[in-house]
Amino acid sequence: MDLTTMDRSELEKTFRQAMSYDEEYQKLIPLRDARNRYLAPAFEKTNDGIFAHNQQQAALKDPEITKLQAEIDRANDRLQLAENPVPIKKKNDRQTIIFTVILVVIAIVAFIAGKTLDFPKDTTPQRTITMVYTVATFFAIAYVIYRYFYWKKYKAALITYAKKKITELAPTQEKITHLKSQINEQYAENIAPFSVTFKDDDPAFQKVQRPYLAQQAIVDQCQAAYEAIPIDLRDKHTIQRFIQALHQDSDANWRSISENYLQEKQQRAAAIAQKKQAEQQQKLDAQNNTARKRNQRHLQQQHIHQDK
């Protein structure tokens, strides 16, 4: 592709294809993986397939990947447990029941003792027994209520913490996805020659091959458009500015919009540099003023001492 020979409509089409390159490539990945999964049983019976399979499995078992995956798995397990905390709730209920039963037993024993033992009324033993079963009963009721509200708050905290942990591990998940994507891309390169020689009359194969080839053609077009743009002008923000420039000028071509962009970029850089220089000068002037005032105060103090 030569941008200098394109008219406005061709340029806009090229720019839009370049901007959609990443998006279209992401659409290609699941189609490619589906085709590879279909071909894998036959491919991995060949020597090249055995090598590719062993290479893929060895890469997936790399300590870095397994360590990162273990962190993600623990976070997912924690969230699953938080959303359905049956084991934790059972433990909480068991603790509540045990402690409540102990308090109730103490209250019952104290109550029975107060009824069966012949203590004079309003004596210390009688008052002590009454206090024991009253306090035990009160604490049993209060403890059940406390554990009920404690569990509701604890359950909400479990979910909040689990979701926070998964959010914190988002960069880790992205890294794992990237590493696995690289492994799958290597496997795709290994299986590509086999896919060319595979029997074309297989309907099941064509069902996964046709969508893949169609999307691959789109990706190839987008990649060609992307690579036609100079390396330092390929970011989406810059390409979007080119599209806007095409809409603003009916006579626009690649040379005019690229030169205008570079000129504007230089002007912005010069303005930023000028602003920084002005800020530095202000800072330097402020420092000089402070130093001058300090020197003046010092001289005044010297004169005062000399006069004395």
WODAZI-V202973 format. One record per residue. N is the residue number from 1. RES is the residue in one small letter. SS is DSSP state (H for helix, E for strand, C for the rest). OMEGA is omega in whole degrees, 0 to 359 (999 if undefined). Layout:
# WODAZI-V202973
[[N | RES | SS | OMEGA] [N | RES | SS | OMEGA]]
This chain:
# WODAZI-V202973
[[1 | m | C | 178] [2 | d | C | 183] [3 | l | H | 184] [4 | t | H | 181] [5 | t | H | 185] [6 | m | C | 172] [7 | d | C | 185] [8 | r | H | 182] [9 | s | H | 179] [10 | e | H | 178] [11 | l | H | 181] [12 | e | H | 178] [13 | k | H | 180] [14 | t | H | 180] [15 | f | H | 180] [16 | r | H | 176] [17 | q | H | 179] [18 | a | H | 180] [19 | m | H | 182] [20 | s | C | 183] [21 | y | H | 181] [22 | d | H | 181] [23 | e | H | 180] [24 | e | H | 178] [25 | y | H | 177] [26 | q | H | 176] [27 | k | H | 182] [28 | l | H | 188] [29 | i | H | 180] [30 | p | H | 177] [31 | l | H | 177] [32 | r | H | 180] [33 | d | H | 178] [34 | a | H | 177] [35 | r | H | 181] [36 | n | H | 178] [37 | r | H | 179] [38 | y | H | 183] [39 | l | H | 189] [40 | a | H | 182] [41 | p | H | 179] [42 | a | H | 182] [43 | f | H | 186] [44 | e | C | 170] [45 | k | C | 178] [46 | t | C | 179] [47 | n | H | 178] [48 | d | H | 180] [49 | g | H | 178] [50 | i | H | 179] [51 | f | H | 181] [52 | a | H | 180] [53 | h | H | 180] [54 | n | H | 179] [55 | q | H | 180] [56 | q | H | 181] [57 | q | H | 178] [58 | a | H | 179] [59 | a | H | 180] [60 | l | H | 180] [61 | k | C | 178] [62 | d | C | 183] [63 | p | H | 181] [64 | e | H | 181] [65 | i | H | 182] [66 | t | H | 179] [67 | k | H | 180] [68 | l | H | 180] [69 | q | H | 179] [70 | a | H | 177] [71 | e | H | 179] [72 | i | H | 181] [73 | d | H | 179] [74 | r | H | 179] [75 | a | H | 179] [76 | n | H | 177] [77 | d | H | 180] [78 | r | H | 179] [79 | l | H | 179] [80 | q | H | 178] [81 | l | H | 180] [82 | a | H | 181] [83 | e | H | 178] [84 | n | C | 191] [85 | p | C | 182] [86 | v | H | 180] [87 | p | H | 181] [88 | i | H | 180] [89 | k | H | 178] [90 | k | H | 179] [91 | k | H | 178] [92 | n | H | 180] [93 | d | H | 181] [94 | r | H | 178] [95 | q | H | 179] [96 | t | H | 182] [97 | i | H | 183] [98 | i | H | 183] [99 | f | H | 179] [100 | t | H | 179] [101 | v | H | 179] [102 | i | H | 180] [103 | l | H | 180] [104 | v | H | 179] [105 | v | H | 178] [106 | i | H | 180] [107 | a | H | 181] [108 | i | H | 180] [109 | v | H | 180] [110 | a | H | 180] [111 | f | H | 180] [112 | i | H | 179] [113 | a | H | 179] [114 | g | H | 181] [115 | k | H | 187] [116 | t | H | 181] [117 | l | C | 185] [118 | d | C | 177] [119 | f | C | 174] [120 | p | C | 180] [121 | k | C | 178] [122 | d | C | 173] [123 | t | C | 182] [124 | t | H | 178] [125 | p | H | 181] [126 | q | H | 180] [127 | r | H | 179] [128 | t | H | 180] [129 | i | H | 179] [130 | t | H | 180] [131 | m | H | 182] [132 | v | H | 184] [133 | y | H | 176] [134 | t | H | 180] [135 | v | H | 180] [136 | a | H | 178] [137 | t | H | 180] [138 | f | H | 181] [139 | f | H | 178] [140 | a | H | 179] [141 | i | H | 181] [142 | a | H | 182] [143 | y | H | 178] [144 | v | H | 179] [145 | i | H | 180] [146 | y | H | 182] [147 | r | H | 179] [148 | y | H | 181] [149 | f | H | 176] [150 | y | H | 182] [151 | w | H | 180] [152 | k | H | 180] [153 | k | H | 182] [154 | y | H | 180] [155 | k | H | 178] [156 | a | H | 179] [157 | a | H | 178] [158 | l | H | 181] [159 | i | H | 180] [160 | t | H | 181] [161 | y | H | 181] [162 | a | H | 179] [163 | k | H | 178] [164 | k | H | 180] [165 | k | H | 179] [166 | i | H | 178] [167 | t | H | 179] [168 | e | H | 182] [169 | l | C | 180] [170 | a | H | 176] [171 | p | H | 177] [172 | t | H | 178] [173 | q | H | 178] [174 | e | H | 180] [175 | k | H | 178] [176 | i | H | 180] [177 | t | H | 180] [178 | h | H | 180] [179 | l | H | 179] [180 | k | H | 177] [181 | s | H | 177] [182 | q | H | 179] [183 | i | H | 179] [184 | n | H | 178] [185 | e | H | 177] [186 | q | H | 178] [187 | y | H | 179] [188 | a | H | 177] [189 | e | H | 181] [190 | n | H | 185] [191 | i | H | 184] [192 | a | H | 179] [193 | p | H | 180] [194 | f | H | 181] [195 | s | H | 180] [196 | v | H | 183] [197 | t | H | 181] [198 | f | C | 185] [199 | k | C | 185] [200 | d | C | 185] [201 | d | C | 180] [202 | d | C | 183] [203 | p | H | 181] [204 | a | H | 178] [205 | f | H | 180] [206 | q | H | 180] [207 | k | H | 178] [208 | v | H | 183] [209 | q | H | 184] [210 | r | H | 178] [211 | p | H | 179] [212 | y | H | 181] [213 | l | H | 179] [214 | a | H | 180] [215 | q | H | 178] [216 | q | H | 178] [217 | a | H | 178] [218 | i | H | 180] [219 | v | H | 179] [220 | d | H | 178] [221 | q | H | 180] [222 | c | H | 179] [223 | q | H | 178] [224 | a | H | 178] [225 | a | H | 180] [226 | y | H | 183] [227 | e | H | 177] [228 | a | H | 180] [229 | i | C | 178] [230 | p | C | 187] [231 | i | H | 184] [232 | d | H | 180] [233 | l | H | 189] [234 | r | C | 181] [235 | d | C | 187] [236 | k | H | 181] [237 | h | H | 180] [238 | t | H | 180] [239 | i | H | 178] [240 | q | H | 177] [241 | r | H | 177] [242 | f | H | 179] [243 | i | H | 178] [244 | q | H | 179] [245 | a | H | 178] [246 | l | H | 181] [247 | h | H | 184] [248 | q | H | 184] [249 | d | C | 182] [250 | s | C | 180] [251 | d | C | 184] [252 | a | C | 171] [253 | n | C | 185] [254 | w | H | 183] [255 | r | H | 183] [256 | s | H | 183] [257 | i | H | 180] [258 | s | H | 178] [259 | e | H | 178] [260 | n | H | 180] [261 | y | H | 181] [262 | l | H | 178] [263 | q | H | 178] [264 | e | H | 179] [265 | k | H | 178] [266 | q | H | 179] [267 | q | H | 178] [268 | r | H | 179] [269 | a | H | 179] [270 | a | H | 179] [271 | a | H | 179] [272 | i | H | 179] [273 | a | H | 179] [274 | q | H | 179] [275 | k | H | 179] [276 | k | H | 180] [277 | q | H | 179] [278 | a | H | 179] [279 | e | H | 178] [280 | q | H | 179] [281 | q | H | 177] [282 | q | H | 179] [283 | k | H | 180] [284 | l | H | 178] [285 | d | H | 179] [286 | a | H | 179] [287 | q | H | 179] [288 | n | H | 178] [289 | n | H | 179] [290 | t | H | 180] [291 | a | H | 180] [292 | r | H | 179] [293 | k | H | 179] [294 | r | H | 179] [295 | n | H | 178] [296 | q | H | 178] [297 | r | H | 180] [298 | h | H | 179] [299 | l | H | 178] [300 | q | H | 179] [301 | q | H | 178] [302 | q | H | 179] [303 | h | H | 179] [304 | i | H | 179] [305 | h | H | 180] [306 | q | H | 179] [307 | d | H | 178] [308 | k | C | 999]]
